[in-house]
């Protein structure tokens, strides 16, 4: 993080102290900077849910916005666990983030979601619930990464293990070529 390598080499710090400084020093400062940016700039959320290795249901909320240097940045706003994955639980978690951090709803311009019913359901999906607080958000028709993933998954089903074999063969050929180049030097 620091540019002065010599100064860093002179620093000795216990693991617990380093962890404390990261959580309550650097991390806190970075979070405060992010919240300050979200209070002044338009931004987009990319909400996704998953289950971690402990079988907890986790909602992750990254945010994209144009920073002061006019660069698009992606930062982690928050993650929280829910007992049950449904649009109301996810929505209440997002509302809590906005309220606790004094983030204005008027700055939210879009929410990228995957295409499942919980997220994009026409009657009670997260998108519908978000529009109650923020009727001006753009409709971007889901998360393009999920669309590409789903399309690729369907396409590759018919090819079974062909792609894996192509990857293995390519790896072997590249390895042989690199060995031949090394031997010819």
C-alpha positions in Angstrom: 0.0 0.0 0.0 2.8 2.4 0.8 5.3 3.5 -1.7 8.2 3.7 0.7 9.5 0.1 0.7 12.5 1.0 3.0 10.1 2.3 5.6 7.9 -0.7 5.4 10.9 -3.0 5.8 11.7 -1.3 9.1 8.2 -1.8 10.5 7.6 -4.8 12.8 4.1 -5.6 13.8 2.4 -8.5 15.6 -0.2 -10.3 13.5 -3.0 -9.3 15.9 -1.9 -5.6 15.8 -1.8 -5.7 12.0 -5.3 -7.2 11.8 -6.6 -4.6 14.2 -5.1 -1.7 12.2 -6.6 -3.2 9.0 -10.1 -3.6 10.4 -10.3 -0.4 12.4 -7.9 1.8 10.6 -7.4 1.2 6.9 -10.7 -0.6 6.3 -12.7 1.9 8.3 -11.2 4.8 6.4 -11.9 3.1 3.0 -15.5 2.4 4.0 -16.0 6.0 5.1 -14.6 7.2 1.7 -16.9 4.8 -0.1 -20.0 6.0 1.8 -19.0 9.7 1.2 -18.8 8.9 -2.5 -22.2 7.2 -2.5 -23.8 10.2 -0.8 -22.7 12.5 -3.6 -22.6 10.4 -6.8 -25.0 8.2 -8.8 -24.3 4.5 -8.4 -25.5 1.0 -9.3 -25.9 -2.0 -7.1 -25.1 -5.6 -8.2 -27.0 -7.8 -5.7 -26.3 -11.5 -5.6 -27.1 -14.3 -3.2 -25.2 -17.5 -2.5 -24.6 -20.2 0.1 -21.2 -20.3 1.8 -19.3 -23.4 3.0 -21.1 -23.2 6.4 -24.5 -23.4 4.6 -25.2 -19.8 5.5 -27.2 -17.8 2.9 -25.1 -14.7 2.1 -26.2 -11.6 0.1 -23.4 -9.6 -1.4 -23.8 -6.0 -2.5 -21.0 -4.6 -4.7 -21.5 -1.0 -6.0 -20.3 0.7 -9.2 -19.9 4.4 -9.6 -17.9 7.2 -11.2 -15.3 8.4 -8.7 -13.9 11.9 -8.3 -11.2 11.1 -10.9 -14.0 10.2 -13.3 -13.2 6.5 -13.4 -15.7 3.7 -13.0 -14.9 1.8 -9.8 -16.4 -1.3 -8.3 -16.3 -1.6 -4.5 -17.8 -4.0 -1.9 -20.5 -2.1 -0.1 -21.8 -4.9 2.2 -22.5 -8.5 2.7 -25.1 -9.9 5.1 -26.6 -13.2 5.9 -30.3 -14.0 5.7 -32.2 -17.0 7.2 -34.2 -17.5 4.0 -33.5 -16.4 0.4 -36.6 -14.3 -0.5 -37.1 -10.9 -2.0 -38.4 -9.4 1.3 -35.3 -10.5 3.3 -32.9 -9.3 0.7 -34.8 -6.0 0.3 -34.9 -5.3 4.1 -31.1 -5.9 4.2 -30.6 -3.3 1.5 -32.9 -0.9 3.2 -30.9 -1.3 6.4 -27.6 -0.6 4.5 -29.1 2.6 3.1 -30.6 3.8 6.4 -27.6 3.0 8.6 -25.2 4.7 6.2 -27.4 7.6 5.3 -27.2 6.7 1.6 -29.8 8.7 -0.5 -32.1 6.5 -2.6 -32.1 9.2 -5.3 -28.5 8.4 -6.1 -29.3 4.8 -7.0 -29.7 4.5 -10.8 -29.8 0.8 -11.4 -29.7 -2.6 -9.7 -28.1 -5.5 -11.6 -29.8 -8.8 -10.6 -29.8 -12.3 -11.9 -33.0 -13.5 -13.6 -34.4 -15.7 -10.9 -37.9 -15.0 -9.6 -36.6 -13.8 -6.2 -34.8 -11.0 -7.9 -36.8 -10.1 -10.9 -40.3 -11.6 -10.2 -43.0 -9.3 -11.7 -45.2 -9.2 -8.5 -42.9 -9.4 -5.5 -39.3 -9.7 -6.8 -36.5 -7.6 -5.4 -36.7 -5.2 -8.4 -40.4 -4.5 -7.7 -39.6 -3.9 -4.0 -36.7 -1.6 -4.8 -38.9 0.5 -7.1 -41.1 1.4 -4.1 -38.1 3.3 -2.7 -36.6 4.3 -6.0 -39.1 4.5 -8.9 -36.6 6.1 -11.3 -34.1 3.1 -11.5 -33.2 1.9 -15.0 -34.4 -1.5 -16.2 -31.3 -3.2 -17.6 -32.8 -6.7 -17.9 -30.8 -8.6 -15.5 -27.1 -9.2 -15.1 -25.3 -9.8 -18.5 -22.8 -12.1 -16.8 -25.5 -14.4 -15.7 -27.1 -14.4 -19.2 -23.7 -15.3 -20.8 -23.1 -18.0 -18.1 -26.5 -19.5 -18.7 -26.1 -19.5 -22.5 -22.6 -21.0 -22.3 -23.8 -23.7 -19.9 -26.6 -24.7 -22.3 -24.2 -24.7 -25.3 -21.6 -26.8 -23.5 -24.0 -29.4 -22.3 -24.2 -30.8 -25.8 -20.4 -31.0 -26.1 -20.0 -33.1 -22.9 -16.2 -33.5 -22.3 -15.1 -32.2 -25.7 -14.1 -28.8 -24.3 -12.1 -30.3 -21.5 -10.2 -32.5 -23.9 -9.5 -29.5 -26.1 -8.1 -27.6 -23.1 -6.0 -30.6 -22.0 -4.6 -31.0 -25.5 -3.8 -27.3 -25.8 -2.0 -27.3 -22.5 0.1 -30.4 -23.5 1.0 -28.8 -26.9 1.9 -25.5 -25.3 4.1 -27.3 -22.7 5.8 -29.3 -25.5 6.4 -26.1 -27.5 7.9 -24.3 -24.6 10.2 -27.3 -23.9 11.3 -27.3 -27.5 12.0 -23.6 -27.4 14.1 -24.0 -24.2 16.0 -26.9 -25.8 16.8 -25.0 -29.0 18.3 -22.1 -27.1 
